[in-house]
Amino acid sequence: MQIHNRQGEDLDLRQVRARVEETLRAWLAGLGRELKKVLLIPPDFTRYHSGAGVITQILYRMLAPDCQVDIMPALGTHLPLSETERTAMFGEIPADRFFVHDWRKDLVQIGEVPSSRLSEFSGGLVDYPVKVEVNKRLIARTPAKKSYDLVVSIGQVVPHEVVGMANYNKNIFVGCGGKEIIDKSHFLGAVYGMERIMGRDYSPPRRLFDYAEEQFLGDMPLQYILTVTTAAADGGIRLHGLFIGRERRVFEAAVRLSQEHNLILLDRPLPKVVVYLDPAEFKSTWLGNKAVYRLRMAVADGGELIIIAPGVRQFGEDKGIDRLIRKYGYVGRDRILELVEDEEDLRDNLSAAAHLIHGSSEGRFRVVYAPGGLKRDEIEQVNFTYLDLAEAESRYNPAVLREGFNTVNGEEVYFVKNPGLGLWAERRLFHQEQ
């Protein structure tokens, strides 16, 4: 079932509630029985602008009186939600209904993708097998008794650096997945090349996830609710479409709408870009480097990318990954591939290796960080340029700059208020990389 506004108008809360209610009734009719236990899998706070928080609240209010509703945000490697983040995104849903996914411990293996498939997906660039693990809550406890009557994955389809377009089964295999599939899917995408992946559907990591879903999740009572959003002028979100169902064509329709709204194609490269990272959302370069990922195809050779990051206080969300980022730095694809061969700690943490590739400009342009919680020597240690936060905010005031082109002291500056909501690319380069 595809549920979206065919007239191109945004959806309001009343329409969303009505369509979610209609969908739930259809699911119940299809099951032919009452729901006793339901698991909701929304994104975490890093996808605050997805609209998934509101949809989760609607589902909870509809279901909770009659059945047990558990909520497990798709954290992947991210930090658990704080109480403030949880209430901001999910309102008054009781705290005891939320469960934290641990990507290293709370796992059960459901299969393995053979190395021959990875070679096929990557065009021969990698040939390792991938052990598929997901959170144990997702899997039936016994053959006769399923863990949940219904599992609903909720999230935003938007250009993404690892998989091409975010969400759909990525929410399960990365958001609720184990270390091996997270590591190897990230490295697969990094080796294949971000520029060949971002903003597109059938990337090598997506083919991996599609294969794993087809082979290992056939019996799971899983449904997807996918959103496409952009930022509104008042700081909120504009919801352009809801796409609901299990079939892949539902995701494909969401991809097409996201490509219409979330791809910003430019006629020329940008010599200077300033990106602002909301401190409530971006606390690490692991997340903040979306500024590098999503703008890398737009910044001119020899240009400058200035990242104003008042909330950034660490590199990795995970202590082990933070340590690896500090140790090796953002030194470019070729050097990281050499280090993976030579250094066991990096070889055993391929998602960190992939992140270090993603976060490097490959020497094409200068990445300047103005963080709120990292010192000059820490920033320079990982191969970025440091800028004092107060100086950056004085020179490029995020409250004054408007989205897109600005003139600051006679200089052209392109400003992006939230890099997580789109992909910016020179039109020629984007089409060239297909």
Secondary structure, DSSP 4 states (H G I P E B T S, - for coil): ---B-TTSPPB-HHHHHHHHHHHHHHHHHHHTS--SEEEEE-B-GGGGGGSHHHHHHHHHHHHTTTSEEEE--B-TTSPPPPHHHHHHHHTT--GGGB----TTTSEEEEEEE-HHHHHHHHTTS----EEEEEEGGGS-SBTTB-S-SEEEEEEE--EETTTEE--TTHHHHTTTB-HHHHHHHHHHHHHH-GGGTTT-S--HHHHHHHHHHHHH-TTS-EEEEEEEEEE-TTSSEEEEEEEEESSHHHHHHHHHHHHHHHEEEESS-EEEEEEE--TTT--BHHHHTHHHHHHTBTEEEEEEEEEEETT--BS-SSHHHHHHHHHH-S--HHHHHHHHHH-HHHHT-HHHHHHHHHT--TTSSEEEEEESS--HHHHHHTT-EE--HHHHHHHS-TTTPPSEEEEETTEEEEEES-GGG-EEEEHHHHHHT-
